[in-house]
Amino acid sequence: MPYVVPWCIGFLAFTLGPYLFSLYLSFSEWGLMGPIEFVGTKNYEELFDDPLFIKSLANTTYYTVVHVPGLMVLAFAAALLLNEQIMFRPLFRTIFYLPSITPGVASVILWVWMLHPTGIVNTFLGFLGVPEDSQPNWFASTDWAMPGLILMSFWGIGSMMVIYLAGLQGVPQHLYEAASIDGAGWWQRLRHVTIPMMTPTIFFTMIVGVIGSFQSFASALIATEGGPANATLFVLLYLYYQAFSFYHMGYASAIAWLLFVIIMAFTLLQFALARRWVHYES
């Protein structure tokens, strides 16, 4: 029992305490200095009348809807390829995984250079025959800034790829052998054996991906600062500005707790729908 006391103190002081304090702040107004003024549900009421919050929520939803399926498909495809018996397989697995452990700031700056109007991406588009006046202006364009961030996010498929690789190792080989005996080709084995057996892993990566995408922050802050014209303003980035640029701590706390409710709702919805398509071996 005495050995648990330090952990309990740390949990109360650095986890539960800040959670409860932020919940209280969400019903208050506080500018980081001075007294805390309780205002009831005012912050939550203002959120739904705040066009910037609505914009940030729409941007985050758009990012999630495109980013999560794209990341899952690319990571799954890479895992399928790297699960085959090919030469230098450990080397290729390492190469695919390395970007996911590269420091986030460094990766974003690298992609900002690559997506510059004169960068390597537009240069490659020029080689493909895209005229210079038709090439995307990426982070300076309201139409291309979000696709640029989504394209950048696909750089880090390594972590999800490793999870899929682990799941593929658990697919029983006798199922593939039985399917081959029945005359199933590569596509039939993928559709009727691999994907059904991988649905628990796919479900896990979907949950983690949605939660992570709703918490996107660093890439937009470094690459665009939410611009141009708030085209890449995410909810977490708006929360950061409210808290540490305008010192609206109560309003920022309300954003945080509303974001928590949204993420929880999406997670529970996915668990409810999972009963229809997730198959466990037992």
C-alpha positions in Angstrom: 0.0 0.0 0.0 2.7 2.6 0.8 4.2 2.0 -2.7 1.0 3.2 -4.3 0.9 6.5 -2.5 3.4 8.4 -4.7 1.5 7.3 -7.8 -1.8 8.4 -6.2 -0.3 11.8 -5.4 1.0 12.2 -9.0 -2.4 11.1 -10.4 -4.3 13.6 -8.3 -1.9 16.4 -8.8 -1.1 16.0 -12.5 -4.0 14.1 -14.1 -7.3 14.1 -12.2 -6.7 17.6 -10.7 -6.1 19.4 -14.0 -9.1 17.6 -15.6 -11.5 18.7 -12.8 -10.0 22.2 -12.9 -10.4 22.5 -16.6 -14.0 21.3 -16.3 -14.6 24.1 -13.7 -12.9 26.6 -16.0 -15.2 25.7 -18.8 -18.0 27.2 -16.8 -16.0 30.3 -15.9 -14.1 33.2 -17.3 -10.4 33.6 -16.5 -7.6 35.5 -18.2 -4.8 33.6 -16.5 -4.3 36.5 -14.1 -6.9 37.7 -11.6 -9.9 36.0 -10.1 -12.0 33.3 -11.8 -15.5 34.4 -12.6 -18.2 31.7 -12.8 -20.5 32.3 -15.8 -22.4 29.0 -16.0 -23.0 27.7 -19.5 -22.2 30.9 -21.3 -19.0 29.6 -22.9 -20.8 26.6 -24.3 -23.6 28.7 -25.6 -21.2 31.0 -27.4 -19.4 28.1 -29.0 -22.3 27.3 -31.2 -22.6 31.0 -32.3 -18.9 31.3 -33.0 -18.3 31.1 -36.8 -14.6 30.3 -36.3 -15.3 27.3 -34.0 -17.9 26.0 -36.5 -15.2 26.5 -39.3 -12.6 24.7 -37.2 -15.0 21.8 -36.6 -15.8 21.5 -40.3 -12.1 21.6 -41.2 -11.3 18.9 -38.6 -14.2 16.7 -39.9 -13.1 17.1 -43.5 -9.5 16.2 -42.5 -10.7 13.2 -40.6 -13.0 11.9 -43.3 -10.2 12.0 -45.9 -7.1 11.4 -43.8 -8.2 8.3 -41.8 -9.4 6.1 -44.7 -6.5 7.2 -46.9 -3.9 6.4 -44.2 -5.5 3.0 -43.4 -5.6 2.0 -47.1 -2.0 3.0 -47.7 -0.7 1.4 -44.5 -2.6 -1.8 -45.2 -1.3 -2.0 -48.8 2.3 -1.4 -47.6 1.8 -4.1 -44.9 0.5 -6.6 -47.6 3.5 -5.9 -49.8 6.0 -6.1 -46.9 4.5 -9.3 -45.6 5.6 -11.2 -48.8 8.8 -13.1 -49.0 10.9 -10.6 -50.9 14.6 -9.7 -50.9 15.7 -7.1 -48.4 12.4 -7.2 -46.6 13.7 -6.0 -43.2 15.4 -3.0 -45.0 12.2 -2.0 -46.8 10.2 -2.3 -43.5 12.7 0.0 -41.8 12.5 2.5 -44.7 8.7 2.6 -44.5 8.8 2.9 -40.7 11.5 5.6 -40.4 9.2 8.6 -41.3 6.9 7.8 -38.4 9.7 8.3 -35.9 11.1 11.4 -37.5 10.5 14.5 -35.2 7.1 16.0 -36.2 8.5 19.6 -36.6 11.3 18.4 -38.9 8.8 16.4 -41.1 6.4 19.4 -41.4 9.3 21.8 -42.4 10.5 19.2 -44.9 7.0 19.0 -46.5 6.7 22.8 -46.5 9.8 22.9 -48.7 8.6 20.1 -50.9 5.2 21.7 -51.4 6.6 25.1 -52.1 5.5 26.4 -55.6 9.0 25.8 -56.8 9.5 22.6 -54.7 10.0 19.0 -55.7 6.3 18.1 -55.8 5.4 20.8 -58.3 8.6 20.1 -60.2 7.5 16.5 -60.6 4.1 17.7 -61.7 5.8 19.8 -64.4 7.7 16.6 -65.6 4.3 15.0 -65.9 3.1 17.8 -68.2 1.1 19.9 -65.8 1.5 23.6 -66.9 3.2 25.9 -64.3 0.1 28.1 -64.1 -2.0 25.1 -63.3 0.2 23.7 -60.5 -1.2 23.9 -57.0 0.0 26.8 -54.8 -0.6 24.4 -51.8 -0.3 26.2 -48.5 -1.0 29.6 -50.0 -4.3 28.5 -51.5 -7.5 28.1 -49.7 -8.4 25.2 -52.0 -5.1 23.3 -51.8 -3.9 24.0 -48.2 -6.0 21.2 -46.6 -5.2 18.6 -49.4 -1.5 19.6 -48.7 -1.9 18.8 -45.0 -3.6 15.5 -45.8 -0.9 14.6 -48.3 1.7 15.4 -45.7 -0.1 13.1 -43.1 0.3 10.1 -45.4 4.1 10.4 -44.8 3.7 8.7 -41.4 2.0 5.4 -42.4 4.8 3.4 -40.7 3.2 3.0 -37.2 -0.1 1.8 -38.6 1.8 -0.4 -41.1 3.5 -2.2 -38.2 0.2 -2.8 -36.5 -1.2 -4.3 -39.8 2.0 -6.4 -40.2 1.5 -7.8 -36.7 -2.1 -8.6 -37.5 -1.2 -10.4 -40.8 1.2 -12.6 -38.9 -1.8 -13.9 -36.9 -3.9 -14.9 -39.9 -3.9 -18.8 -39.9 -2.1 -20.2 -42.9 -4.4 -23.1 -43.2 -7.2 -20.7 -44.3 -5.0 -19.6 -47.3 -4.2 -23.2 -48.1 -7.9 -24.2 -48.1 -8.8 -21.2 -50.2 -6.0 -22.1 -52.7 -7.3 -25.6 -52.9 -10.7 -24.3 -53.7 -9.2 -22.3 -56.6 -9.3 -18.9 -55.0 -6.9 -16.3 -56.6 -5.0 -13.5 -54.9 -8.0 -11.2 -54.8 -10.4 -13.8 -53.5 -8.0 -14.8 -50.7 -7.6 -11.1 -49.8 -11.3 -10.4 -49.8 -12.6 -13.6 -48.1 -9.7 -14.5 -45.8 -7.3 -11.7 -45.1 -9.7 -8.8 -44.7 -12.3 -10.6 -42.5 -9.5 -12.0 -40.3 -8.0 -8.5 -40.1 -11.2 -6.7 -39.1 -10.3 -6.5 -35.4 -7.0 -4.8 -36.3 -8.7 -2.6 -38.8 -11.2 -1.6 -36.2 -8.5 -0.7 -33.7 -6.6 1.4 -36.2 -9.8 3.2 -37.2 -10.5 4.1 -33.6 -7.0 5.4 -33.0 -6.9 7.2 -36.4 -10.2 9.1 -35.7 -9.1 10.1 -32.2 -5.7 11.2 -33.5 -7.1 13.2 -36.5 -9.5 15.1 -34.3 -6.4 16.1 -32.2 -4.4 17.3 -35.2 -2.4 20.4 -34.3 1.3 20.6 -35.0 1.2 20.3 -38.8 -1.3 23.1 -39.2 0.4 25.3 -36.7 3.8 25.0 -38.3 2.8 24.9 -42.0 0.0 27.3 -42.2 -0.9 28.7 -38.7 -4.5 27.9 -39.6 -4.5 29.8 -42.8 -5.0 30.9 -45.5 -8.3 32.5 -44.5 -8.8 29.8 -41.8 -8.8 27.0 -44.4 -6.7 24.8 -42.1 -7.9 26.0 -38.7 -8.4 22.8 -36.7 -10.3 22.6 -33.4 -7.2 22.0 -31.3 -5.4 24.9 -33.1 -8.3 27.2 -32.3 -8.2 26.0 -28.7 -4.5 26.9 -28.6 -5.1 30.4 -29.9 -8.0 31.0 -27.5 -5.9 29.8 -24.5 -2.4 31.2 -25.2 -2.9 34.1 -27.6 -6.1 35.6 -26.2 -5.9 34.1 -22.7 -9.6 33.0 -22.8 -8.9 30.1 -20.5 -12.6 29.4 -19.8 -13.6 29.4 -23.4 -10.6 27.2 -24.4 -11.6 24.7 -21.6 -15.1 24.6 -23.0 -13.7 23.8 -26.5 -11.6 21.0 -25.0 -14.5 19.4 -23.2 -16.8 19.7 -26.2 -14.1 18.1 -28.3 -13.9 15.3 -25.7 -17.6 14.7 -26.0 -17.4 14.7 -29.9 -14.5 12.2 -29.8 -16.3 10.0 -27.3 -19.5 10.0 -29.4 -17.6 9.0 -32.5 -15.9 6.2 -30.6 -19.1 4.8 -29.1 -20.7 5.0 -32.5 -17.9 3.0 -34.0 -18.1 0.4 -31.3 -21.9 0.1 -31.9 -21.4 -0.3 -35.7 -18.4 -2.7 -35.2 -20.8 -5.6 -34.3 -21.9 -5.7 -37.9 -18.5 -6.0 -39.6 -15.8 -7.0 -37.1 -15.2 -10.7 -37.0 -13.2 -12.5 -34.3 -11.7 -15.9 -34.9 -13.4 -17.5 -31.9 
